[in-house]
Structures are given as C-alpha cells and as structure tokens.
Amino acid sequence: MAAGSFEGQYVWSPAADDRALARACMDVTAGRYLSAHDVLKETRDDFEVRAHRSLVLASVAADSDLAERWLAEEPGPEAALLWARVAMVRALRMADAGAADRRQGALARIARTACDRAAKLLPEDPTPWVAQLALTRLDRPLDPAPQGLLTAPPGPWYLFAHILRLDPWHREAHHRFLSFFFPRYGGASSASWDVAAFLSQRAPATSALRLLPLVALVEDYVPGAPLADRTWEQPQWISTALGIYRNWLPQVSGYRFTPVLDLAYLAHALYMAKHEFEAREVLTAMGPYASRMPWSAFGDPAEQLSKARRSCGLPVPHDT
C-alpha cells in the first residue's frame, strides 16, 4: 500500500486510494451497479474490505433508488448487502436528524429485514450483522455484560458475540459496539471508557483496535473545558499513542488500502501529546487523504488538520 504524496490539496473521499471503489462510487452516482457488484463480490473472503466498501457505496446510494432497483433486477448476496447497508444508513440518518416519528420506526424495521435477508444469503459474512449492530442504538437492547468490566454496562453483547464468532477482530463491529455506549446515543462516559479499554486490551498489540480508547477520548472531549486540550499529554495517553505508533503503524504498509480514519486518530493523538516527530510520520503515511474525524471535534476539520501538519513541518493546502 502506498498512499501517495501530498500535492497541495486534501482528498476527502472515503474511498481514498481504493481506485476500484472510487470508480464504483462514480457509477453508483450515475445509476449503474455493475461495478458495485464486482468490488463487493471480490471481497467475500476479506470481511474488513467488504465492510468498508459496502458502507462507502451505501453512503453514495442512500439518496437514490439504485439499491432497490439492483435487488429487483439482479438479486444476489451483493445486491442484498448493499440494500441492507443503504437501509441502515437511512435509518441512522433519520435518527440523527431527530425525527422521532413513525418514519424512523418504519425505516428501522426495513433495515432489520434487509439485514436478515443479506445474512441468510451469505451466512459466513459478518457485515449484515454489523449493520444490525449499528441499528441497536435505536432500540437499545440491554444484555448483561461479561465479567471483566468495572461498570458492567448492559448493551447488545449477544449480537456482538455472534459477530466475533464470525470475525474476532472485525474493525467496524468494534467501533459500532463502542458507539452504542456514547452519551450522545443514550450511553454514559464511564461505560464507553470501560468498553473501549476492555475491547482494546483484548486485541493484539499490532491491531488497529488498540485505537479504541483514543476514539473514546475524542468522543468525551468538551471544547472550552479547563485544560481539555492537555488531556492527551497525560502519561497514560502518551503511552497508549506511542504503543500504537510502535506496534500498529508498521503494519499499515501491508494494508490493501490506506486506513485513513485510524491513521487520523493516531496522528491527532500524537500531535496533541506534543510528539510531533511521530505525528509527522503518521500524517505522511496518510498521504493526501483526509477524514472529518477526529479533526471536526475541535473545529473545522481542514483547518485543524492543517494546524497539525504545520506543527509537524508538513505542507498544507494553499488556501488553508
């Protein structure tokens, strides 16, 4: 994997350097689904890429009838998966817009039905179950927590356990599960901290899942709070960020595509911890690709990213 050099502008596309996915997104925008079928079918044995590609494609297709049309014209596992992801995106967008009406409930039911259909067509694929997990913040199941958590927060533990049996280190599943406990979705900070620590400590040292506490840290950030920006300078967070830098970052060169969001969280943590040398290396690994998070939690994402790059001695867009 090579992210490519920075040539003066950020690239905000979630497809990043996955060229086939970028082309499929363009086709979906134009109302064509053949390339979407191809980029999904080739990922049947790579669940991480399948989850990422299906989510990116769904975000593009959610405002059109392409998923419904594809499923009607050429039904199959890939069409069913995109339909499940599109239905999930629509239900979550409605909920995030604060639309607590019958439409939200209807969209959630449609999404769950679509996920069930996709899961039956390809039982070994965890992606439809991950989409179901994303929907749990709408109905908030409260299964008892396993031993090992200080706060023992109830949540969708049974569904999460089922996904882990299919893929023990599924990235999106862990992030969806953690987000269930965020205060903005009805959880509590103490629970999200507990879950992030529990899940990250289970993961191998070389796994991107070690980043989960840094995600919880950004989620808990309160702009303007006394010394809030100094949190990342505490020894525990410096140790966490440097451990990920030493153990996970060397693995990135073997990724099929640049893990932009994970790199962004690590770069941000190192920058906030005043470890500019290490942050520079992570930012360089991102190439021109950028993600809104975690930068948008601190202001305009382009401005915040440019601020970090300047601090590390890296070039920024000409108009920033």
Salt bridges, closest charged atoms under 4 A:
ASP18 OD2 - ARG53 NE 2.82
ASP27 OD1 - ARG32 NH2 2.91
ASP38 OD1 - HIS37 ND1 3.28
GLU42 OE2 - ARG53 NH1 2.67
GLU42 OE2 - ARG256 NH2 3.47
ASP46 OD2 - ARG256 NH1 3.29
ASP63 OD1 - ARG93 NH1 3.42
GLU68 OE2 - ARG90 NH1 2.68
GLU78 OE1 - ARG44 NH2 2.71
GLU78 OE2 - ARG50 NH2 2.98
ASP96 OD1 - ARG137 NH1 2.98
ASP101 OD2 - ARG103 NH2 3.08
ASP125 OD2 - ARG50 NE 2.77
ASP139 OD2 - ARG112 NH2 3.24
GLU172 OE1 - ARG85 NH2 2.54
GLU172 OE2 - ARG176 NE 2.93
GLU219 OE2 - ARG184 NE 2.52
GLU233 OE2 - ARG230 NE 2.86
ASP262 OD2 - ARG171 NE 2.90
GLU278 OE1 - HIS275 ND1 3.45
